[in-house]
């Protein structure tokens, strides 16, 4: 029986090593003192790649494009996806089941199909491919992920708390802002972090709709044909650290919202106007 108790921890450890070993190697080779174009073998430790991180104009521009697209698409997809999730969980209307189906279709469709379909749409509409078409594409596929994530949070939401706030004199907007939004905010934050990560990471859909615009994944794919510069590892490390920090903040906020919460503490307080 004691031996069996080691199976799950050992198995979990092996899986974690399998998942994080490539990331650890990426971080390590950001400090590699290479002599040539190829950054595939360890040749010594150096910090010079971190000091000249923005010395490559093409890479810097690609990073700026990726961050710009990710930021705008995350905000737009989070707002639209949250409203759709609230509509699907709070209201019953004709076509609700079909809407749920259409929301899940982009998740089940291969990226190469989505990319080719969007390319056909833009070419048919005579839209010049560039930063705008990338932005439209990223908002499109991110909405589905936001809806699924936020919907999981709003599915079990107790409407009685919101109704109690209205009974105490709060307007529908005040009840939503003071009661509903704080309770579903951890889900919204998790959805936005996921959308941001997917946008920065996307390659296939972006490749079809980028035109002459370069993003970080496109630049890395092009650079890898001639050798991977250490700046790629440095930028990848920074993106991973920022993404991991955002994910940890999201988890911490979700735990904080549940930790030590009592039913009476979750009940809305009377609005000032009603209390007066």
N, C-alpha and C positions, 0 to 999 in steps of 0.2 A: 504494500500500500504506500509506503514511503517513497519507493521508486516512482510510482505513478504520479506522485505529487510534483515531481521534477519535470514531467513531460511538458506540461503547458508553459511553465516559465522558460524552459529551454527553447521550445518551439517559437514562442513570442520573441525571444531574444534573437533567434536566427532570422526571423522575418524582419525585425527592425534593422538588423545589420544589412540585410539584403536591400531594404528600402533606402537607407541613409548612406551606404558606402559610396555610391556614385556622387552624392552631394558632398561628402567629405573629401573625395578625390578632386572634385571641382574647386573646392575652397583651397586645398593644398597646392594645386598647380597655379593658383593665382600668385603664389610666392616663389614660383620656379624661375631660376636664373637661366633662362634659355640662351642658347648660342645658335641662332638660325631662325627659321620660320616655324618649325614644328614644335609644339608644346606637348609632346607625348611621353617623354622620359624625364625623370627627375635629374637635374644637373646642379642644384645648389639653391640655397635660400637667399632671397632678396626682397626688399620692400620698394624697389624702384617702380614696379608696375602700379602700385597703389599711389605713389607720388605723382605719376604722370597719367592718371586715370582718364583725363579729358584731353589727352594729346592727340587722339585720333578723331578728326572732325566728323567722319562718316559714322562712326560708332556713337558719338555724342548726339548727332542729329537723329539717328535711329532710336536712341533711348528717349529723346525728347518727344518724338512722334508716338512711341509706344505709351509713354506716361500720359500724354495729352489725350490720346484716344481712350486709354483705360479710365482716366478720370471722368471724362465727359460721358462715355458709355455707361460707366458704373452709376453715375447720378441719374441719368435718364432711365436706364433699365430698372434701377431700384425703385424709383418713383412709379413708373408704369407697372412694374411687376407687383409692387405692394398693393396698388389699387386693384389690380386684377385679382390678387389673392383674397383681398377683403371682400370683393364682390362675389367670388365663388363660394366663400365660406359663410357669408352673412345674409345672402339673398338667394332666393329661388326664382328663376326666370326661365323662359323658353329658350332652349339652346344651351343650357348650362352644361349638360353632359357632353355635347359636341365641343364646347369651348375647352373643357377639361382635356378632351382628346387632342385637340389642335395644339394645346399648350405642351403636351408631352411629345408630339411628333418631332419637333426639332431635336429633342434629346435622343430620340431613337434613329434619326437620320444620319448617315455617315457624313462627316465634315466635307469630304470631297464632293458629295452630291449637293450640299448646301452652297458650297463655294461656286460650283459650276452653275447652279440655278441662279444665284445672285448675279454672276457675271452675265448670264443671258439676259436677265432683267435690265441691267445697266446698259448693256450694248443695245438692246431693243429700244430703250428709252433715250438713247444717245446721250448718256451721262458720262462725263469724263471721269475715269477712275483716278482716285487719289485719296487724300485724307478724309474727304467727305464720305466716299463709298465705303472705306474701311470702318468709319464710325457707324454708318447705317447697319453694316453687317454685324458689328459687334453688339450693338444694341439689340438687334434681332435675336441672336442666339442667347444673349444673356438674360433676356426677359424670362425665358422658360425656367432657367435655373433660379432666378429670384422668386418666381411664382411658387415653385415647388418648395423652396426653403421657407419662405414666409408663410405659406399655407400650412406647413407642419406646425408652425407656432400659433396661428390663428384658429386652427381646427378645433382645439379644445377650449377656446376662450369663452369665459362665462359672461354672457350679455347682461346678466342681472346687475353687475357692477356699473355698467354704463347706464342702465335704466335707473339705478338708484341715484346717480348723479343728476339725471334729467329731472327726477322727482324732487330733488333739492333745489331746482331752479336753474341748472346749467343748460346752456344751449347745446344742440347736437355737436357743434364744433368744439365747444369747451369740454364736453364730456369725452370726445375723441382725443383731444389734446392732453387732457389731464389724467385720463383713466386708461383708454385703449392704447394710445401710442407708447407710454412708458412700459406697459406690459409686453407689447410685441416688439419693442425696440431691439432686444438682443437677437431676435430672429432676423430683423431687418439688417442689423449690423453684420451678422453672419452671411447673409445673402450678398451684401455689398462687397465684403471681403472676397467671397467666392467669385463674384463677377469681375472684380478688379484683377484677380489672379488669372482667370481664364482669358481676359482680354490681353494682358501682357504676354501670356504664353502662346496665344493662338498663332499658328503658322499656315495651316492649309487654307482656311477661308480667306485669310489676309492675302495669301499668295495670289489667289484668283482676282481679287478686287483692289489690289494696291496700286496698279499702274506703275508709275515711276517712283512712287513714294516708298521709302524703306522704313521698316520697323526693326526692333531688336531681334526677333526670331529670324526675319528675312536676312538681316545683315550677318548673323551668326552662320546661317546655312550657306550663304555665299562665301564667307571667309573660310569656312571649313574645307572648301575645295582646294585651297592653296596653303593651308596651315592655320591652326587655331592660335591666335595671339593671346597672351596672358590677360589682356584687357577684357576679353570675353569672360574669363573665369572671375575676374574682379567684379565686373558688372553683375554677373550671375550670382555671386556671393552677396552683393549688396541687395539685390532684388529678393533673394531668398530670406535674408535676415529681416528685411522690412515686412515681407509677407508673413513670416513666422511670428513677428511681433504683433502684427494686426490680428492674426488668428488667436494668439494667446490673450490679447486684450478682449476679443470677442468672447472667448471661453470664460474669462474672469468675470465679465459683465453678466453672462448668463448664470454663472454660479452665484454671483452676488444677489441676483434678482430672486433666487430661490432660497438662499441661506437664511435660516432663522425667520422666514416670513410666516406670520400668523394670519389667520383669516380676517381678523378685525383690522390688521394693518394694511391689508390689500383693499379694503373698502374705501371708496372715494370720500374725501372730506367735503363738507358743504362749501359751495362757492361763496365768495365774500358777499356778493349781492344777496344771496338767499339767507346767509347767516345774519346779515344786517336786518 
